[in-house]
Amino acid sequence: MTTVTLPTVPPPRRHTVAPGRSLTELTAWCGPLPLRRRRIPLAEASMEISPDAEQPAFRFAFDDRELRAVLTSERVDAVPGDRLQLTGDLDLNGVAFPVLLRLRVVERAEDRLLVVGAARLPYRLLRRATGFRLPWRIPATRLRLLVAAEFA
């Protein structure tokens, strides 16, 4: 009888954001002026590291009466200066809108990752593609989605 040693494959790691350990904000801009700033609850955020994939997969779910959407990353690029650049889709009203989320890694440890970043969204294109609308009294030209999360 022979003994066969199988290679050990590390299990996939999934890091989530604990309640109260995140901040998300949606700001409407018209030119250089911020017109409206509103905090949005982050229903769920996760970072999954699979042994097969080269890159981690990020997922942010926003739950607000104004913005019910899910942001999922398709590609994560490391940028010099402890930064990450997520290319993904913002699934809003059943339509996937392309988003570039630039994150800065504030703190990194073996069991946690603290990131802060923002995505700039052109309001007219977003409105035409997904049907997302701000109140009529806000003449926005772009939106900024700010995300701060601690994955543990």
Residue, then its C-alpha position, 0 to 999 in steps of 0.5 A: m500500500t502506498t501513501v499519496t500526499l495531496p497538495t493542500v489548497p487553501p480554502p477561499r477567504r471571504h472578508t466582510v464589513a462588520p456593521g458600523r464599520s463602513l461609510t458610504e456617501l452620494t454627492a451630487w455636483c454641478g460644476p465645482l459646487p456640491l449640491r447635495r450630500r447624503r449618506i447611504p447605508l451599506a447593506e453588505a460589502s465583501m471581498e473574496i479571495s479565491p485560490d484560482a483567481e489572480q485578483p480578489a472580487f469586491r462586492f458592495a450592496f447599497d440599500d437606500r430609498e434613493l439608491r438600491a444598487v450593487l457594485t461588483s468588481e470585474r477587474v482589480d489593478a494595483v496602482p503605485g502608492d498603495r492604491l487599488q483601481l476597481t473596474g466593475d459594474l453598478d447594477l441599478n434597476g436591472v442595468a449594469f452601468p460601468v464604474l471605475l472605483r479608485l481605492r486607497v489602502v489606508e491600513r493593511a494587516e493579515d486579517r483586515l483591510l481598510v480602504v477609502g475611495a470614490a467613483r465619479l459617475p456622469y449623471r446624465l449618462l447614468r439617468r439615461a442608462t438606468g432611469f436613476r433620477l434625483p429630485w427635479r430641484i437638483p441640477a446635477t452634472r455628476l455624482r460622486l460615490l464615496v466608500a470607506a470600508e474595513f474588511a475583516 
